[in-house]
Amino acid sequence: MDKYPLHEIPEYPGVYLFTGKKGEILYVGKAKNLRSRVSSYFADTDKPVKVLRMVQAAVSLRFVVTDNEAEALLLEANFIKTEQPRYNIRLKDSKSYPYIKITGERFPKLAVTRNTSDENSSYFGPFVNASELRGILAEILRVFPLRSCNDRKFSEKKHCLKFQIKKCLGPCEGTITEEEYMKMVEQIRTFFKGDTDGVKERLKADMAVYSERMEYEKAAFIRDRLRSMEKLFYRQTVVFTDKHRAVDVFIPHTFENLPGITMQFIRNGKLIGSETVFFEDEDAENILESYIMQFYGQVRQFPDVVVPFGLDDNSRLADALSKMAGKKKTVITRGFKKLHETALENARIQTETHIRQLGRRKDVGERLKSLLKTDRDIRRIECIDISHLGGNHTVGVAVTSIDGHFAKGEYRKYKIKSAENDDFTSIYELFTRKMENIAEGSETAADLYIIDGGIGQLNSAVRAAEEAGSDSLFISISKGRSIKFMKHEGAESIESIHLYGRKNPVNLKKNDPLLMSVQRMRDEAHRFAITYSRSLALKNLTKSPMLGIEGLGEKRLRKLLETMPDIYARKGITAEEINIETGIPLDVCLRVAEYLRTV
């Protein structure tokens, strides 16, 4: 108490910041009355464990006075975004949701993006399920077959495979005029605005015209587009009668003693996404405003109406969101009975699902502790993978999972300097650097490290960690010899888990939850490593040893790496498979396949 000069804190609106030993911000809060709010942290009342830990870790206090509560709310969101204080609630994995984007270029195209900063483009979303969004995009492109090629490919002015299979109308060669193409783009915009009936009527009119002209192939093409539209509409649930406003719903709740906030995204009267986030040691109603501000500070796409159920005063949030958006935003806290009921029902179902998943993750955690003979909690897990392209551009990556969720903001990349095509040396270098980063505070130590590889890779990682004085836990996963033909899910897997200091690996059943959890981490690390390695290879295309293959110039090599980023890992691939995936001539593919068997 003595180290906090509470009497010097003004009784004005503002933001207060608890800081740690190194000057780092531990927690940011907003207040209508700064002195009253900060004093409450030292009152003799029961407080959540998280608050007690934060106050104990803090060594100093700073504050910033604002003109009003709305500015305090906005400033708090900015501090959380830039400083990422340890004890503040934050969006999971610093995640922004994916949107469907209509680009603003000539002959626009559709894309999935998480970056909505391009003011020349149009956006539709947000979507919660990225994998489901890919299916939605595929159906939209079936109805509205816009080009999907990059600008370099488009500038070649040559029809590609997608034109041949009727998934593009061929604007590159002038098969469709710009006027006709933009008419289709406007139909997409109209569709996104909710006027689906109008789009269907216009398509039916076009189909009738083509039929009268006896252009039956074009009429049949529109007929197929109409059928695809029906499939797309069928999957959307109508929850709101006002079809002309975009509405985002936020509802705090507590089911099964688990607090959370459920979000629902409604566009054109239809529910396009729903997700629940959960919190420990938090009152969901008290953090609702802060969470909403963080959300829009990240996605930067604002609906017509924000509905935060359970918020007593909507003016503070409305003012803050309006300043953030640069135009007036509407916040409504009452009414919308049907939306309230739908959101609560979704919240209940998602809480039940989360609790079941939590139980399964807890079981996996206990299995890991038993396997490693430790009493330590295993919450933060990192998986390490090494990748290279034919011995060049060797890289290492670390992907992170916290409490069973991938934390993509914590992923790390490493350019390997000490070795090319030597996994043992590469792993040793990566962990030597990682341990130095942890000591300096630029990385966080994991409770468990999973190495993609066998006992040799595992030993290299442990050696580097021990030399740095780390006592973290390690395992590795590798493809072992085939134990037996896996005729059923319960058969023994050919993948092995290796423990440091144990000669024989652990072989689990193919459907064992522990094995599947480790495999999930390994697969994500492999994906991330391949993507990073490929990006370096494309930047340094002229230095690739594959350019020595007869008939494989820079253009074909770029196509090969873009189409098959894991080409170097597919040693047994045939020339025919390369030819089918890339379209590169078969004789060149034969030489590529032969080269891959030698590197």
DOMAR-106774 format. One record per residue (C-alpha): x, y, z; residue in three letters. Coordinates in pm, whole numbers, always signed. Layout:
// DOMAR-106774
X Y Z ala
...
//
This chain:
// DOMAR-106774
+0 +0 +0 met
+285 +239 +81 asp
+427 +212 -267 lys
+103 +340 -423 tyr
+44 +715 -356 pro
-333 +676 -372 leu
-398 +1026 -237 his
-222 +1168 -543 glu
-455 +994 -788 ile
-721 +1234 -920 pro
-1092 +1164 -904 glu
-1134 +1191 -1283 tyr
-1206 +947 -1566 pro
-902 +781 -1712 gly
-681 +477 -1747 val
-454 +324 -1481 tyr
-157 +93 -1546 leu
+5 -149 -1301 phe
+369 -210 -1398 thr
+624 -478 -1305 gly
+990 -488 -1205 lys
+1118 -423 -1558 lys
+871 -146 -1626 gly
+645 -378 -1826 glu
+272 -312 -1812 ile
+100 -592 -1620 leu
-256 -465 -1631 tyr
-453 -177 -1785 val
-790 -67 -1654 gly
-1037 +214 -1717 lys
-1232 +406 -1456 ala
-1498 +671 -1414 lys
-1316 +775 -1095 asn
-948 +677 -1096 leu
-887 +713 -721 arg
-1194 +513 -625 ser
-1120 +235 -873 arg
-753 +193 -784 val
-831 +203 -411 ser
-1065 -93 -455 ser
-765 -316 -535 tyr
-638 -266 -178 phe
-967 -292 +9 ala
-1014 -586 +246 asp
-1253 -779 +25 thr
-1236 -1113 -148 asp
-1073 -1087 -488 lys
-1009 -1335 -769 pro
-673 -1513 -757 val
-572 -1345 -1082 lys
-616 -997 -929 val
-421 -1093 -616 leu
-132 -1222 -829 arg
-130 -907 -1039 met
-122 -672 -737 val
+153 -880 -578 gln
+365 -868 -897 ala
+317 -493 -953 ala
+579 -248 -820 val
+441 +82 -949 ser
+133 +252 -1083 leu
+77 +500 -1365 arg
-240 +673 -1478 phe
-366 +886 -1767 val
-656 +1129 -1718 val
-912 +1154 -2002 thr
-1197 +1397 -2072 asp
-1466 +1132 -2040 asn
-1532 +759 -1998 glu
-1556 +695 -2372 ala
-1202 +822 -2422 glu
-1086 +607 -2130 ala
-1245 +303 -2294 leu
-1074 +381 -2624 leu
-735 +443 -2458 leu
-761 +119 -2260 glu
-820 -76 -2583 ala
-517 +90 -2747 asn
-291 +5 -2452 phe
-406 -357 -2451 ile
-348 -387 -2825 lys
+3 -234 -2823 thr
+135 -356 -2485 glu
-50 -690 -2446 gln
-46 -683 -2064 pro
-16 -1023 -1901 arg
-321 -990 -1674 tyr
-568 -834 -1918 asn
-815 -1044 -2110 ile
-718 -1055 -2478 arg
-869 -1195 -2793 leu
-765 -1557 -2824 lys
-443 -1594 -3022 asp
-468 -1224 -3114 ser
-706 -1355 -3371 lys
-897 -1163 -3632 ser
-1181 -1337 -3811 tyr
-1176 -1417 -4183 pro
-1386 -1220 -4431 tyr
-1480 -1268 -4795 ile
-1323 -986 -4992 lys
-1419 -836 -5330 ile
-1103 -667 -5454 thr
-1115 -314 -5591 gly
-906 -377 -5905 glu
-1015 -399 -6265 arg
-1181 -739 -6311 phe
-1218 -791 -5933 pro
-1182 -1130 -5770 lys
-1303 -1295 -5452 leu
-1064 -1393 -5174 ala
-1063 -1495 -4809 val
-872 -1250 -4592 thr
-815 -1152 -4230 arg
-680 -811 -4326 asn
-964 -566 -4391 thr
-757 -246 -4419 ser
-789 -199 -4798 asp
-1052 +73 -4836 glu
-1089 +6 -5210 asn
-1219 -346 -5143 ser
-1554 -469 -5012 ser
-1585 -718 -4728 tyr
-1850 -964 -4613 phe
-1828 -1130 -4274 gly
-1691 -1200 -4023 pro
-1697 -1580 -4034 phe
-1607 -1790 -3733 val
-1528 -2120 -3903 asn
-1249 -2073 -4158 ala
-1286 -2426 -4297 ser
-1660 -2372 -4350 glu
-1582 -2040 -4519 leu
-1378 -2218 -4786 arg
-1688 -2419 -4873 gly
-1903 -2106 -4884 ile
-1650 -1933 -5110 leu
-1643 -2234 -5344 ala
-2023 -2223 -5373 glu
-2024 -1847 -5434 ile
-1765 -1890 -5710 leu
-1982 -2161 -5862 arg
-2264 -1909 -5882 val
-2045 -1613 -5973 phe
-1736 -1754 -6152 pro
-1494 -1465 -6109 leu
-1128 -1506 -6187 arg
-907 -1636 -5905 ser
-565 -1611 -6071 cys
-296 -1372 -5951 asn
-214 -1058 -6148 asp
+99 -1212 -6302 arg
-100 -1504 -6439 lys
-382 -1275 -6554 phe
-138 -1053 -6746 ser
-31 -1354 -6957 glu
-376 -1330 -7127 lys
-407 -1704 -7166 lys
-698 -1924 -7066 his
-613 -2158 -6780 cys
-762 -2486 -6659 leu
-1037 -2309 -6462 lys
-1179 -2162 -6783 phe
-1181 -2507 -6941 gln
-1374 -2657 -6650 ile
-1614 -2356 -6647 lys
-1499 -2216 -6312 lys
-1395 -1886 -6473 cys
-1542 -1688 -6763 leu
-1203 -1601 -6910 gly
-1167 -1221 -6884 pro
-793 -1263 -6947 cys
-858 -1337 -7318 glu
-1165 -1118 -7352 gly
-1410 -1411 -7355 thr
-1633 -1192 -7138 ile
-1649 -814 -7167 thr
-1561 -589 -6876 glu
-1921 -465 -6869 glu
-2059 -821 -6841 glu
-1797 -909 -6582 tyr
-1878 -605 -6365 met
-2247 -690 -6392 lys
-2165 -1020 -6221 met
-1958 -838 -5956 val
-2257 -613 -5882 glu
-2474 -924 -5848 gln
-2233 -1044 -5578 ile
-2255 -711 -5396 arg
-2635 -727 -5419 thr
-2625 -1084 -5291 phe
-2409 -977 -4994 phe
-2654 -695 -4916 lys
-2929 -952 -4880 gly
-3126 -901 -5200 asp
-3103 -1268 -5294 thr
-3445 -1270 -5459 asp
-3341 -987 -5688 gly
-3026 -1173 -5794 val
-3223 -1489 -5867 lys
-3484 -1300 -6070 glu
-3214 -1135 -6282 arg
-3046 -1468 -6345 leu
-3376 -1626 -6443 lys
-3440 -1339 -6686 ala
-3096 -1390 -6842 asp
-3163 -1765 -6871 met
-3492 -1697 -7052 ala
-3318 -1463 -7298 val
-3052 -1724 -7380 tyr
-3321 -1990 -7426 ser
-3511 -1769 -7672 glu
-3190 -1718 -7866 arg
-3138 -2097 -7858 met
-2807 -2045 -7676 glu
-2881 -2348 -7466 tyr
-2530 -2397 -7327 glu
-2533 -2049 -7173 lys
-2887 -2105 -7043 ala
-2780 -2434 -6883 ala
-2482 -2260 -6724 phe
-2712 -2007 -6554 ile
-2948 -2288 -6450 arg
-2659 -2459 -6271 asp
-2568 -2131 -6101 arg
-2925 -2095 -5975 leu
-2917 -2446 -5830 arg
-2591 -2368 -5651 ser
-2749 -2055 -5507 met
-3031 -2260 -5357 glu
-2777 -2479 -5177 lys
-2601 -2172 -5041 leu
-2920 -2011 -4909 phe
-3036 -2332 -4747 tyr
-2747 -2328 -4500 arg
-2824 -1982 -4361 gln
-3050 -1938 -4059 thr
-3287 -1642 -4044 val
-3278 -1488 -3694 val
-3362 -1124 -3757 phe
-3646 -964 -3951 thr
-3451 -650 -4047 asp
-3265 -761 -4359 lys
-3097 -427 -4424 his
-2879 -396 -4115 arg
-2565 -581 -4010 ala
-2589 -670 -3640 val
-2324 -802 -3400 asp
-2453 -948 -3073 val
-2244 -987 -2756 phe
-2396 -1158 -2453 ile
-2211 -1231 -2125 pro
-2317 -1541 -1934 his
-2219 -1802 -1680 thr
-2316 -2166 -1726 phe
-2176 -2449 -1513 glu
-1980 -2183 -1315 asn
-1789 -2099 -1635 leu
-1810 -1732 -1742 pro
-1800 -1643 -2109 gly
-1911 -1407 -2384 ile
-2100 -1535 -2687 thr
-2078 -1341 -3015 met
-2324 -1372 -3300 gln
-2273 -1213 -3641 phe
-2594 -1142 -3833 ile
-2593 -1017 -4189 arg
-2905 -952 -4395 asn
-3117 -1109 -4121 gly
-2917 -1435 -4135 lys
-2682 -1581 -3876 leu
-2341 -1630 -4043 ile
-2136 -1714 -3734 gly
-2146 -1772 -3359 ser
-1860 -1821 -3115 glu
-1815 -1825 -2738 thr
-1499 -1721 -2554 val
-1441 -1830 -2194 phe
-1254 -1667 -1907 phe
-1100 -1776 -1579 glu
-1127 -1558 -1268 asp
-1328 -1296 -1458 glu
-1680 -1158 -1439 asp
-1794 -1163 -1803 ala
-2028 -865 -1754 glu
-1748 -647 -1609 asn
-1514 -710 -1903 ile
-1777 -690 -2178 leu
-1697 -334 -2289 glu
-1322 -398 -2291 ser
-1366 -715 -2495 tyr
-1589 -543 -2753 ile
-1337 -259 -2794 met
-1054 -507 -2848 gln
-1262 -697 -3100 phe
-1334 -397 -3324 tyr
-984 -260 -3275 gly
-866 -575 -3445 gln
-1123 -655 -3714 val
-1177 -287 -3812 arg
-1510 -376 -3976 gln
-1811 -225 -3800 phe
-2174 -341 -3831 pro
-2471 -108 -3843 asp
-2575 -209 -3491 val
-2388 -351 -3191 val
-2608 -526 -2933 val
-2426 -586 -2601 pro
-2683 -757 -2380 phe
-2637 -694 -2008 gly
-2473 -351 -2046 leu
-2649 -88 -1834 asp
-2520 +222 -2014 asp
-2476 +217 -2391 asn
-2360 +578 -2439 ser
-1997 +523 -2333 arg
-1949 +229 -2569 leu
-2135 +402 -2854 ala
-1912 +711 -2826 asp
-1593 +503 -2811 ala
-1689 +287 -3111 leu
-1793 +594 -3309 ser
-1449 +750 -3252 lys
-1277 +426 -3346 met
-1486 +384 -3662 ala
-1471 +750 -3763 gly
-1849 +770 -3794 lys
-2151 +731 -3570 lys
-2222 +377 -3450 lys
-2544 +253 -3294 thr
-2533 +53 -2969 val
-2860 -94 -2841 ile
-2874 -274 -2506 thr
-3244 -359 -2480 arg
-3510 -527 -2690 gly
-3434 -787 -2957 phe
-3595 -1061 -2750 lys
-3553 -1327 -3020 lys
-3183 -1242 -3065 leu
-3135 -1263 -2688 his
-3297 -1606 -2670 glu
-3099 -1736 -2971 thr
-2770 -1605 -2832 ala
-2830 -1758 -2490 leu
-2921 -2095 -2639 glu
-2605 -2091 -2850 asn
-2407 -1990 -2540 ala
-2543 -2283 -2341 arg
-2469 -2536 -2618 ile
-2118 -2400 -2679 gln
-2042 -2403 -2305 thr
-2144 -2769 -2281 glu
-1925 -2852 -2583 thr
-1632 -2659 -2434 his
-1659 -2842 -2102 ile
-1652 -3179 -2282 arg
-1347 -3072 -2483 gln
-1185 -2940 -2166 leu
-1233 -3282 -2010 gly
-1066 -3451 -2306 arg
-775 -3203 -2298 arg
-737 -3261 -1925 lys
-722 -3635 -1991 asp
-448 -3581 -2251 val
-259 -3357 -2006 gly
-277 -3621 -1735 glu
-160 -3886 -1983 arg
+139 -3669 -2076 leu
+226 -3616 -1710 lys
+205 -3990 -1651 ser
+415 -4067 -1959 leu
+684 -3819 -1854 leu
+659 -3911 -1484 lys
+611 -3551 -1375 thr
+374 -3359 -1148 asp
+418 -3035 -1342 arg
+119 -2887 -1524 asp
+157 -2899 -1903 ile
-34 -2604 -2048 arg
+203 -2442 -2297 arg
+332 -2684 -2561 ile
+562 -2601 -2854 glu
+632 -2825 -3151 cys
+958 -2782 -3344 ile
+1015 -2872 -3708 asp
+1309 -2828 -3945 ile
+1250 -2783 -4318 ser
+1465 -2728 -4624 his
+1430 -2732 -5000 leu
+1685 -2971 -5145 gly
+1939 -2886 -4878 gly
+1894 -2511 -4926 asn
+1699 -2252 -4727 his
+1706 -2459 -4408 thr
+1464 -2313 -4156 val
+1322 -2404 -3820 gly
+984 -2317 -3673 val
+809 -2344 -3340 ala
+429 -2355 -3319 val
+259 -2302 -2984 thr
-50 -2445 -2821 ser
-185 -2304 -2494 ile
-451 -2504 -2313 asp
-524 -2698 -2631 gly
-562 -2395 -2862 his
-308 -2290 -3124 phe
-164 -1949 -3027 ala
-55 -1821 -3369 lys
+73 -1495 -3227 gly
+336 -1703 -3043 glu
+465 -1890 -3350 tyr
+836 -1837 -3422 arg
+1059 -1870 -3732 lys
+1436 -1931 -3740 tyr
+1676 -1915 -4033 lys
+1930 -2189 -3967 ile
+2287 -2062 -4013 lys
+2509 -2347 -3896 ser
+2399 -2632 -4121 ala
+2229 -2728 -4446 glu
+2036 -3054 -4459 asn
+2156 -3164 -4112 asp
+1861 -3196 -3878 asp
+2070 -3270 -3567 phe
+2285 -2958 -3599 thr
+1985 -2750 -3703 ser
+1781 -2858 -3399 ile
+2077 -2785 -3171 tyr
+2118 -2435 -3316 glu
+1747 -2361 -3293 leu
+1727 -2455 -2925 phe
+2048 -2274 -2839 thr
+1900 -1956 -2984 arg
+1558 -2024 -2830 lys
+1709 -2062 -2482 met
+1901 -1733 -2526 glu
+1576 -1562 -2626 asn
+1398 -1704 -2322 ile
+1676 -1576 -2094 ala
+1649 -1230 -2254 glu
+1268 -1230 -2221 gly
+1184 -1219 -2593 ser
+1036 -1571 -2583 glu
+839 -1765 -2323 thr
+952 -2106 -2203 ala
+720 -2396 -2284 ala
+615 -2664 -2039 asp
+675 -2928 -2307 leu
+862 -2931 -2639 tyr
+764 -3178 -2911 ile
+1033 -3245 -3170 ile
+944 -3368 -3518 asp
+1198 -3647 -3555 gly
+1353 -3948 -3389 gly
+1579 -4003 -3091 ile
+1872 -3822 -3256 gly
+1676 -3500 -3303 gln
+1539 -3533 -2948 leu
+1887 -3574 -2800 asn
+2013 -3266 -2991 ser
+1733 -3053 -2852 ala
+1781 -3172 -2494 val
+2157 -3116 -2513 arg
+2110 -2752 -2614 ala
+1848 -2699 -2342 ala
+2059 -2859 -2068 glu
+2362 -2651 -2165 glu
+2142 -2342 -2112 ala
+2024 -2469 -1773 gly
+1666 -2541 -1883 ser
+1465 -2819 -1718 asp
+1178 -2818 -1971 ser
+1023 -3147 -2076 leu
+1085 -3300 -2420 phe
+939 -3573 -2641 ile
+964 -3641 -3015 ser
+745 -3809 -3274 ile
+865 -4002 -3577 ser
+742 -4238 -3843 lys
+853 -4583 -3731 gly
+875 -4913 -3911 arg
+538 -5054 -4004 ser
+435 -5271 -3711 ile
+138 -5423 -3883 lys
-121 -5339 -4142 phe
-371 -5101 -3982 met
-706 -5256 -4066 lys
-902 -5057 -3809 his
-884 -4739 -3604 glu
-778 -4928 -3293 gly
-474 -5077 -3462 ala
-127 -4981 -3343 glu
+12 -4674 -3514 ser
+335 -4685 -3712 ile
+425 -4348 -3556 glu
+639 -4358 -3244 ser
+679 -4122 -2948 ile
+1033 -4102 -2810 his
+1122 -4012 -2450 leu
+1462 -3877 -2352 tyr
+1673 -4143 -2182 gly
+1450 -4429 -2291 arg
+1580 -4669 -2554 lys
+1252 -4806 -2689 asn
+981 -4572 -2826 pro
+621 -4561 -2711 val
+377 -4696 -2970 asn
+14 -4599 -2918 leu
-308 -4701 -3088 lys
-396 -4512 -3404 lys
-703 -4353 -3244 asn
-541 -4277 -2908 asp
-632 -3916 -2806 pro
-278 -3854 -2682 leu
-123 -3962 -3012 leu
-376 -3758 -3212 met
-299 -3450 -3000 ser
+76 -3485 -3065 val
+13 -3550 -3436 gln
-202 -3237 -3456 arg
+84 -3029 -3320 met
+335 -3197 -3552 arg
+116 -3143 -3861 asp
+70 -2774 -3779 glu
+447 -2732 -3733 ala
+511 -2909 -4064 his
+262 -2684 -4245 arg
+416 -2370 -4096 phe
+772 -2483 -4177 ala
+691 -2571 -4538 ile
+519 -2234 -4589 thr
+820 -2047 -4448 tyr
+1075 -2251 -4643 ser
+879 -2204 -4967 arg
+857 -1826 -4917 ser
+1235 -1806 -4884 leu
+1283 -2028 -5189 ala
+1055 -1809 -5402 leu
+1246 -1499 -5291 lys
+1575 -1661 -5393 asn
+1450 -1847 -5699 leu
+1757 -1773 -5912 thr
+1983 -1956 -5663 lys
+1785 -2281 -5662 ser
+1989 -2591 -5762 pro
+1678 -2719 -5942 met
+1742 -2464 -6217 leu
+2013 -2704 -6330 gly
+1743 -2951 -6439 ile
+1705 -2943 -6817 glu
+1379 -2775 -6920 gly
+1307 -2632 -6574 leu
+1347 -2256 -6596 gly
+1248 -1993 -6342 glu
+887 -1978 -6463 lys
+829 -2353 -6433 arg
+1020 -2374 -6104 leu
+800 -2102 -5954 arg
+491 -2291 -6068 lys
+630 -2614 -5919 leu
+702 -2457 -5579 leu
+372 -2268 -5566 glu
+170 -2577 -5655 thr
+371 -2831 -5453 met
+542 -2651 -5164 pro
+640 -2981 -4999 asp
+796 -3121 -5317 ile
+1132 -3197 -5150 tyr
+964 -3405 -4883 ala
+788 -3624 -5143 arg
+1084 -3841 -5241 lys
+875 -4116 -5396 gly
+658 -3891 -5612 ile
+621 -3996 -5973 thr
+664 -3784 -6284 ala
+299 -3844 -6369 glu
+185 -3702 -6033 glu
+399 -3390 -6082 ile
+263 -3349 -6434 asn
-100 -3376 -6322 ile
-59 -3123 -6037 glu
+154 -2866 -6220 thr
+97 -2911 -6594 gly
+474 -2910 -6650 ile
+572 -3130 -6952 pro
+614 -3497 -6864 leu
+975 -3523 -6982 asp
+1074 -3237 -6748 val
+876 -3399 -6466 cys
+1074 -3721 -6520 leu
+1398 -3530 -6462 arg
+1251 -3354 -6155 val
+1143 -3687 -6002 ala
+1488 -3833 -6064 glu
+1653 -3528 -5906 tyr
+1435 -3556 -5595 leu
+1548 -3915 -5540 arg
+1911 -3801 -5524 thr
+1886 -3506 -5280 val
//
